[in-house]
C-alpha cells in the first residue's frame, strides 16, 4: 500500500525515489509478486527514456533494480529495466550481459532483442546489432519495435534504402508509429530530401 501512495497510476503524489524504495522493499518481501517488480521496472524504464532525468535519479533507479534483481532473479522485467538504464549510462557491455540473462528466461520478448541491439550499437558492434534484430524477428515475428531498430542499425551501416524499407513497412501497419516517422524524417534530412520531409 505504501508503494501505491507514490504510484502516479493510483493518483497519489508522485515521488519516484520514494516509490522505488518502497517497491524495492516489496520485491524483497515478495519476490514472486508481479505488481511491485513490474512497477519498479516501469518506473526505471520511464527514467531511462526521459531526457530530463538527473544523474541522482538514474543512480537511485540502478541501485534499486540491482538489489531487486538479486532478490527476484526470475523477474525478467527487472533485468530488462536494469539493462535499459545501463545503456543510458554508457555501460553497454554490462547491459548486454543482463539482456543475455533475461533472454535465457524469456527468449521471445521483442524488447529484449531491441535492447541487445542497442547495447551492441553503443559498443560499435553493428554486425552484432543486426544479428540481434534478425534473430529477434525470426523468433517473434514482424514486431514494429524490432523492425524500427533494425532500420536504425541498417542506416548506421549505410544501407539507407533497406532502412527506409523497414520504417515504411512499420508505418504501413501502424501509420501513427512515431519512432518510424522520426527515423524517416532524419533520413530525409540526411539525404536532403525536402519533399519527403514535408510529406
C-alpha positions, 0 to 999 in steps of 0.5 A, a space after each residue: 500500500 505504501 508503494 501505491 501512495 507514490 504510484 502516479 497510476 493510483 493518483 497519489 503524489 508522485 515521488 519516484 525515489 520514494 516509490 522505488 524504495 518502497 517497491 524495492 522493499 516489496 520485491 524483497 518481501 515478495 519476490 514472486 509478486 508481479 505488481 511491485 517488480 513490474 512497477 519498479 521496472 516501469 518506473 526505471 524504464 520511464 527514467 531511462 527514456 526521459 531526457 530530463 532525468 538527473 544523474 541522482 535519479 538514474 543512480 537511485 533507479 540502478 541501485 534499486 533494480 540491482 538489489 531487486 534483481 538479486 532478490 527476484 532473479 526470475 523477474 525478467 522485467 527487472 533485468 530488462 529495466 536494469 539493462 535499459 538504464 545501463 545503456 543510458 549510462 554508457 555501460 553497454 557491455 554490462 547491459 548486454 550481459 543482463 539482456 543475455 540473462 533475461 533472454 535465457 528466461 524469456 527468449 521471445 520478448 521483442 524488447 529484449 532483442 531491441 535492447 541487445 541491439 542497442 547495447 551492441 550499437 553503443 559498443 560499435 558492434 553493428 554486425 552484432 546489432 543486426 544479428 540481434 534484430 534478425 534473430 529477434 524477428 525470426 523468433 517473434 515475428 514482424 514486431 514494429 519495435 524490432 523492425 524500427 531498430 533494425 532500420 536504425 542499425 541498417 542506416 548506421 551501416 549505410 544501407 539507407 534504402 533497406 532502412 527506409 524499407 523497414 520504417 515504411 513497412 512499420 508505418 504501413 501497419 501502424 501509420 501513427 508509429 512515431 519512432 518510424 516517422 522520426 527515423 524517416 524524417 532524419 533520413 530525409 534530412 540526411 539525404 536532403 530530401 525536402 519533399 519527403 520531409 514535408 510529406 
